[in-house]
Amino acid sequence: MHNPTLLQFFHWYYPDGGKLWPEAAERAAWLAEIGITAVWLPPAYKGDSGGYSVGYDTYDLFDLGEFDTKGSRATKYGDKEQLLAAVAALKSHNIGVLLDVVLNHKMGADEKEAVQVNRVNPDNREEIDEEVIDAEAWTRFTFPVRAGKYSQFVWDYKCFSGVDHIENPDENGVFKIVNDYTGEGWNEQVDDELGNFDYLMGANIDFRNHAVTEELKYWARWVMNEVPCTGFRLDAVKHIPAWFYKEWIDHIQEVAEQPMFIVAEYWSHEVDKLQQYIDQVDGKTMLFDAPLHMNFHHASQQGADYDLSQIFNDTLVATDAFHAVTIVANHDTQPLQSLEAPVEPWFKPLAYALILLREQGVPTIFYPDLFGASYEDQGGDGEQYKIEMPAIPELEALIRARQQYAHGVQTDYFDHANCIAFSRSGTEEQPGCVVIMSNGEQGEKTVALGENFAHSQWRDYLGHREETISCDEQGNGQFYCNAGSLSVWVAQ
């Protein structure tokens, strides 16, 4: 795939009412035209909150908006027919489709069960209290409306290692289910935050139960058959044992007709942890570059005080570009969400140029940055906030520039704290470009393009600068950008 470009086609506050699947179908032709090669769709199956569920409170993996459960037949994004129509429209324009896979937990059980649990110190999950408590927990999933269609598997307490709520006695917290089927303690090969970060929320799936892992492999085969996707985005993998996803990915790649594109969300700002995970799964998945996103966040807040020449320091794309999927924002980092760390609008064009026009990494566009978004929600302080996320005016042009001009050898001019540049040499068939940006005053750089570019003339593709730049007989040019802005220079 030439210059693959991924679009996250939703955000946390996307309006409910079944609008997303039809919108994806409607926009497919235009997305292909500007240069989007794959779309990441939100979780397509029924969540506990039914037609209002963003999709991460997984109830039934087999209900793609087909069964009248949790208050509606359709999911927040539409019904199964609309989903399949959207996927067909995207694929007819050669746009790949990534489905979001949430296998860490289940929510909204159909029945309670008698269980035995130990209390767990939520701040250190390795501290499991010895006292065994007899209680009830919502751990039995029978899916009565689906009534065994597609899968007859019934989930019960033996499929889960922990819960955050028990009844008789009524308590909230973190509770370890006493369970002869899966062994003591939590899963290994998970993040070591809070001692052991196996438990995240809801009824925590226990991958040590062989019946569970086989059901999740069966579901993958089923969903690939039902929805002709080209890849998966894996949610919350730092809470799921790495050995499971290594097995699961092997399984789907074996049964897939063509190699599936896999990217996982391991949200850590420590590159070492990301590399450790990549090693644990034998490099079978790419990861989102959370450290680069955090650099963008800091750069956007600090303005001219940030050293732009260090923007790729300690990032996955600099350390292991082959496994890096780069982002500027996502549904978790957007304002009022759990990992809130927004990149300020002034810096977003610079950040997008740094992921779209360079050789390394597969860039991801975030829906509100392309289309805009506005919403209201409560902040952590209990106050109501109205959030406006304006579309980034330069973004469509930068996506188009990726397909048209981001070709050939890359040369970096990261020699100044406030003004950096890089050039792409182009190839025999396709042109290159010179990208220059500043987080302070107007920027300028002398770029040596070589004798092939002697006396060449250059214009700013983004239209931020009016002048034409001429290279000398050696192919050296003096390139400019405005203060706190960028320019993408292309040969006339």
HELIX and SHEET records of a PDB file:
HELIX    1   1 LEU A   20  ILE A   34  1                                  15    
HELIX    2   2 GLY A   50  TYR A   52  5                                   3    
HELIX    3   3 LYS A   80  SER A   92  1                                  13    
HELIX    4   4 TYR A  157  CYS A  159  5                                   3    
HELIX    5   5 HIS A  210  GLU A  226  1                                  17    
HELIX    6   6 VAL A  237  HIS A  239  5                                   3    
HELIX    7   7 ALA A  242  VAL A  255  1                                  14    
HELIX    8   8 VAL A  271  GLN A  280  1                                  10    
HELIX    9   9 ALA A  290  GLN A  302  1                                  13    
HELIX   10  10 GLY A  303  ASP A  305  5                                   3    
HELIX   11  11 LEU A  308  GLN A  310  5                                   3    
HELIX   12  12 LEU A  316  THR A  319  1                                   4    
HELIX   13  13 ALA A  321  HIS A  323  5                                   3    
HELIX   14  14 LYS A  348  LEU A  356  1                                   9    
HELIX   15  15 TYR A  367  PHE A  371  1                                   5    
HELIX   16  16 LEU A  395  TYR A  405  1                                  11    
HELIX   17  17 GLU A  451  PHE A  453  5                                   3    
SHEET    1   A 9 LEU A   6  GLN A   8  0                                        
SHEET    2   A 9 ALA A  38  TRP A  40  1                                        
SHEET    3   A 9 GLY A  96  VAL A 101  1                                        
SHEET    4   A 9 GLY A 231  LEU A 234  1                                        
SHEET    5   A 9 PHE A 261  ALA A 264  1                                        
SHEET    6   A 9 MET A 286  PHE A 288  1                                        
SHEET    7   A 9 ALA A 324  ILE A 327  1                                        
SHEET    8   A 9 VAL A 362  PHE A 366  1                                        
SHEET    9   A 9 LEU A   6  GLN A   8  1                                        
SHEET    1   B 2 LYS A  46  GLY A  47  0                                        
SHEET    2   B 2 THR A  58  ASP A  60 -1                                        
SHEET    1   C 6 HIS A 105  LYS A 106  0                                        
SHEET    2   C 6 ALA A 203  ILE A 205 -1                                        
SHEET    3   C 6 PHE A 160  ILE A 166 -1                                        
SHEET    4   C 6 GLU A 171  ILE A 177 -1                                        
SHEET    5   C 6 GLU A 111  VAL A 120 -1                                        
SHEET    6   C 6 ILE A 133  ARG A 140 -1                                        
SHEET    1   D 2 ALA A 373  GLN A 378  0                                        
SHEET    2   D 2 GLN A 384  MET A 389 -1                                        
SHEET    1   E 6 GLN A 410  TYR A 413  0                                        
SHEET    2   E 6 CYS A 419  ARG A 424 -1                                        
SHEET    3   E 6 CYS A 433  SER A 438 -1                                        
SHEET    4   E 6 LEU A 486  ALA A 491 -1                                        
SHEET    5   E 6 GLN A 457  ASP A 460 -1                                        
SHEET    6   E 6 ILE A 469  SER A 470 -1                                        
SHEET    1   F 2 GLY A 443  ALA A 448  0                                        
SHEET    2   F 2 ASN A 476  CYS A 481 -1                                        
END                                                                             
